[in-house]
């Protein structure tokens, strides 16, 4: 007997990917329910070879539902997650609202699977920020080997991280440039077509953005609170796929060959690192893939025990939908098997 799964935010980019991945990975679900806001009620979404009709979140009875995958933003999560868990469901939330709650585990299954045990405190599990999720896959095995002291990361984040409106804006601005129409800017703070924007999420008092802060605090929670991390997060004119340039300083000796060997065997990682033209992975090549790709592994000679690497992943997958479903799989294997 399978599980009953509900997806909140089923009409969004991440919701679509959740449905795709549930089908691709043949998740043991007897029933999958698509939920959205009242204005999206009745819309059709695809689930494998089936078509689901979206139901209204406001009117749905969660009694008997095992797992709810939420991808509808922090405000919806704040209001609805406690209501849903009161019905006995486990919520896996993709927003930032619960991530730093001490009673809510923040999980990347390949990195800190054992932390999932803490879900029983609130019946909520948090999915990390997209840029954090792919980075910690690379950091954790290297940290286990040589102990990371400090990370400096610059991100090149696709517009899909900002949702459908940001994707539409890149498309319309690019088309406008080619046909010599005026450039309209409605969603992003600057023109994104043929440009890059060093600003994701709101600014904080110290000058960091919330996206940069999230990468720091989430890495500490997931991997090790002793790691120092500073980030610069940049939106780039790419539709799907986040890239990161990561500089790591270790306490103990490690060279590029050792780092490559470690990453080659690391779960969730695909090492593609040939020192030749095209011997690396770019965002367009990672779209639709489950793996996070690592390239350009090399020694940083300016610090003791330093390594540079390039990290690329489909942000709608490992950065959001895939990670959430991997959490659900882990939850079922370890804790929900007695129910079925």
C-alpha positions in Angstrom: 0.0 0.0 0.0 1.4 3.4 -1.0 1.4 6.8 0.4 -1.0 9.7 -0.1 0.9 12.8 -1.2 -0.3 16.4 -1.6 1.6 19.2 -3.4 0.9 22.7 -2.4 1.9 25.1 -5.2 1.4 22.6 -7.9 1.0 25.1 -10.7 4.4 26.8 -10.0 7.8 26.0 -11.6 8.9 23.9 -8.6 5.5 22.3 -8.2 5.6 21.1 -11.8 9.1 19.6 -11.2 7.9 17.9 -8.0 5.1 16.1 -10.0 7.6 15.2 -12.8 10.2 13.8 -10.3 7.6 11.8 -8.3 6.7 10.1 -11.6 10.2 9.7 -12.8 11.4 8.1 -9.6 8.3 6.0 -9.3 7.6 7.3 -5.8 5.3 4.8 -4.0 2.2 7.0 -4.0 -1.3 5.5 -4.3 -2.7 9.1 -4.6 -1.1 12.4 -5.5 -3.2 15.5 -5.0 -2.4 18.9 -6.7 -3.2 21.9 -4.6 -3.0 25.6 -5.4 -4.6 28.9 -4.6 -8.3 29.5 -5.2 -7.6 31.3 -8.5 -5.7 28.2 -9.8 -8.5 25.8 -8.8 -9.5 23.7 -11.8 -6.2 24.1 -13.7 -4.7 20.9 -15.1 -1.2 19.7 -14.3 0.7 16.7 -15.5 1.8 13.8 -13.3 3.6 11.2 -15.4 1.0 10.0 -18.0 -1.9 11.3 -15.9 -3.5 14.7 -15.7 -4.5 16.1 -12.3 -7.0 18.8 -11.6 -5.8 21.4 -9.1 -7.9 21.6 -5.9 -8.1 24.7 -3.7 -5.8 24.6 -0.7 -8.3 26.6 1.4 -11.0 23.9 1.1 -8.9 20.8 1.2 -9.1 18.3 4.1 -5.7 16.9 4.8 -7.0 14.0 6.9 -5.3 10.8 5.8 -2.6 12.5 3.8 0.9 11.2 4.7 3.3 13.9 3.3 2.6 17.4 2.0 5.2 19.0 -0.3 4.9 22.7 0.0 6.3 25.2 -2.6 4.1 28.2 -2.2 6.3 30.7 -0.4 6.9 31.7 3.2 3.6 33.4 4.0 1.6 30.3 2.9 4.0 28.0 4.8 3.7 30.1 8.0 -0.1 30.0 7.9 -0.8 26.5 6.6 2.0 24.2 7.8 0.7 24.2 11.4 -2.8 23.5 10.2 -1.7 20.7 8.0 0.6 19.0 10.6 -2.4 19.1 13.1 -4.0 16.6 10.8 -1.1 14.2 11.3 0.7 15.0 8.0 4.4 15.6 7.7 5.2 18.8 5.8 8.3 19.2 3.7 8.6 22.9 3.1 10.5 24.6 0.3 10.3 28.1 1.6 12.8 29.8 3.9 10.3 30.3 6.7 11.2 27.2 8.9 14.8 26.7 7.9 16.5 28.3 10.9 13.9 27.0 13.4 15.8 24.9 16.0 12.9 22.4 16.1 12.8 21.9 12.3 15.5 19.8 10.6 17.1 21.4 7.5 18.0 18.4 5.2 20.1 17.5 2.2 19.8 13.7 2.3 23.3 13.0 1.0 24.8 15.4 3.6 22.9 15.2 6.9 20.3 12.4 6.6 20.4 11.5 10.3 19.2 15.0 11.3 15.8 14.0 9.8 15.0 12.3 13.2 14.2 15.8 14.6 11.1 16.1 12.4 8.9 14.6 15.1 9.1 17.9 17.2 6.9 19.8 14.7 6.2 17.3 11.9 8.0 19.8 9.6 11.2 19.3 7.5 12.7 22.3 5.7 14.3 22.2 2.3 17.4 24.5 2.0 17.9 27.4 -0.3 18.7 26.3 -3.9 22.2 27.7 -3.9 23.0 26.2 -0.6 21.7 22.7 -1.5 24.1 22.2 -4.4 27.1 23.7 -2.6 26.9 21.6 0.5 26.9 18.4 -1.6 30.5 19.3 -2.5 31.5 20.8 0.8 30.5 17.9 3.1 32.8 15.1 1.7 35.7 17.6 1.5 35.0 18.8 5.0 35.0 15.2 6.3 38.5 14.7 4.8 40.3 18.0 5.6 38.0 20.2 7.7 36.8 23.4 6.1 37.8 26.7 7.8 36.4 29.2 5.3 34.4 29.4 2.1 34.1 32.3 -0.4 31.4 31.6 -2.9 30.1 33.7 -5.8 26.9 32.5 -7.4 25.6 32.8 -11.0 21.9 32.1 -10.4 19.3 31.6 -13.1 16.1 33.6 -13.3 14.0 30.5 -12.6 15.1 31.0 -9.0 13.0 34.1 -9.0 9.9 32.3 -10.4 7.9 32.5 -13.6 7.8 36.3 -13.6 11.6 36.5 -13.7 11.7 34.0 -16.5 9.1 35.9 -18.5 11.0 39.1 -18.0 14.3 37.6 -19.3 12.4 36.3 -22.4 10.5 39.6 -23.1 13.6 41.8 -22.6 15.7 39.6 -24.8 13.1 39.7 -27.6 12.7 43.4 -27.2 16.5 43.9 -27.7 16.5 41.9 -30.9 13.5 43.8 -32.4 14.6 47.2 -31.0 11.6 47.6 -28.8 11.8 49.5 -25.4 13.0 47.5 -22.5 10.4 47.1 -19.8 11.6 46.2 -16.2 8.8 45.1 -13.8 10.0 42.2 -11.7 13.8 42.4 -11.4 15.7 45.5 -10.1 17.7 46.0 -13.2 17.6 44.8 -16.8 18.5 41.1 -16.8 18.8 40.5 -20.6 22.5 40.6 -21.6 23.3 41.8 -18.0 24.0 40.4 -14.5 22.5 41.7 -11.3 24.4 41.4 -8.0 21.2 41.4 -5.9 19.0 38.5 -5.0 16.4 38.9 -2.2 16.3 41.9 0.2 19.2 43.9 1.5 20.2 43.6 5.1 21.7 46.2 7.4 25.3 44.9 7.0 25.1 45.1 3.2 24.6 41.4 2.5 21.4 40.3 0.8 19.1 37.7 2.5 20.2 35.2 -0.2 23.8 35.6 0.8 22.9 35.4 4.5 20.9 32.2 3.9 23.9 30.5 2.3 26.0 31.3 5.4 23.5 30.3 8.1 22.2 27.2 6.3 25.7 25.8 5.6 26.4 26.2 9.3 23.2 24.3 10.2 23.6 21.6 7.6 27.4 20.9 7.6 29.2 22.5 10.6 28.6 25.7 12.7 32.3 26.4 12.7 32.6 27.0 9.0 33.0 30.6 8.0 31.3 31.5 4.8 30.9 34.7 2.7 28.8 34.8 -0.4 28.0 37.2 -3.3 24.8 36.1 -5.1 24.3 37.2 -8.7 21.3 36.8 -11.0 22.4 36.0 -14.5 20.5 35.8 -17.9 20.1 32.0 -17.8 16.6 30.3 -17.6 17.5 27.2 -15.5 20.6 26.1 -13.8 22.6 27.7 -11.0 26.4 27.9 -11.1 28.8 28.7 -8.3 32.5 29.5 -8.1 33.6 28.2 -4.7 36.9 28.9 -2.9 37.6 26.7 0.1 40.3 27.0 2.8 40.9 23.9 4.8 42.6 23.3 8.2 44.4 20.2 6.9 46.4 19.4 3.8 44.5 18.5 0.6 45.4 18.8 -3.0 43.5 18.9 -6.3 43.9 15.2 -7.0 42.7 14.2 -3.6 39.7 16.6 -3.9 38.8 15.1 -7.3 39.0 11.6 -6.0 36.7 12.5 -3.0 34.2 14.3 -5.2 34.2 11.5 -7.8 32.8 9.1 -5.1 30.5 11.6 -3.3 26.8 10.9 -3.5 24.8 13.2 -5.7 27.9 14.6 -7.4 29.1 14.0 -10.9 32.7 15.1 -11.5 33.4 16.3 -15.0 36.8 17.9 -14.9 39.0 17.7 -18.0 41.5 20.5 -18.4 40.7 21.1 -22.0 38.2 23.1 -24.1 34.7 22.1 -23.0 36.0 19.8 -20.3 33.5 21.3 -17.7 29.8 21.5 -17.3 27.7 24.7 -17.8 24.1 25.4 -16.7 22.4 24.5 -20.0 23.9 21.0 -19.8 22.6 20.3 -16.3 19.0 21.0 -16.9 16.8 18.0 -16.2 19.5 16.1 -14.5 19.5 14.7 -10.9 23.2 15.2 -10.4 25.2 18.3 -9.2 28.2 18.7 -11.5 31.7 19.7 -10.3 34.4 21.0 -12.6 37.5 23.2 -12.5 38.9 21.6 -9.4 42.3 23.2 -8.7 44.7 24.3 -6.0 44.5 27.9 -4.7 48.1 28.8 -4.2 47.3 32.1 -2.4 46.3 30.4 0.8 47.4 27.3 2.8 45.3 24.3 1.9 43.1 26.1 -0.6 40.9 24.6 -3.3 38.8 26.2 -6.1 36.0 24.5 -7.8 33.0 25.1 -10.1 29.6 23.8 -9.2 26.5 23.5 -11.5 23.1 22.1 -10.8 19.5 22.3 -12.0 18.0 24.7 -9.3 14.5 23.5 -9.9 15.6 20.0 -9.2 18.4 19.5 -6.6 17.8 23.1 -5.5 14.1 22.5 -4.8 11.9 19.7 -6.1 14.4 16.8 -6.2 15.8 17.5 -2.7 12.2 17.6 -1.3 11.3 14.3 -2.8 14.6 12.7 -1.7 13.6 13.9 1.8 10.2 12.3 1.4 11.9 9.0 0.3 14.1 9.1 3.3 11.2 9.8 5.6 9.2 6.9 4.2 12.1 4.4 4.5 13.1 5.4 8.0 9.9 6.4 9.7 6.7 5.9 7.8 7.0 2.3 6.8 5.0 1.1 9.7 2.0 3.1 8.4 2.0 1.1 5.1 
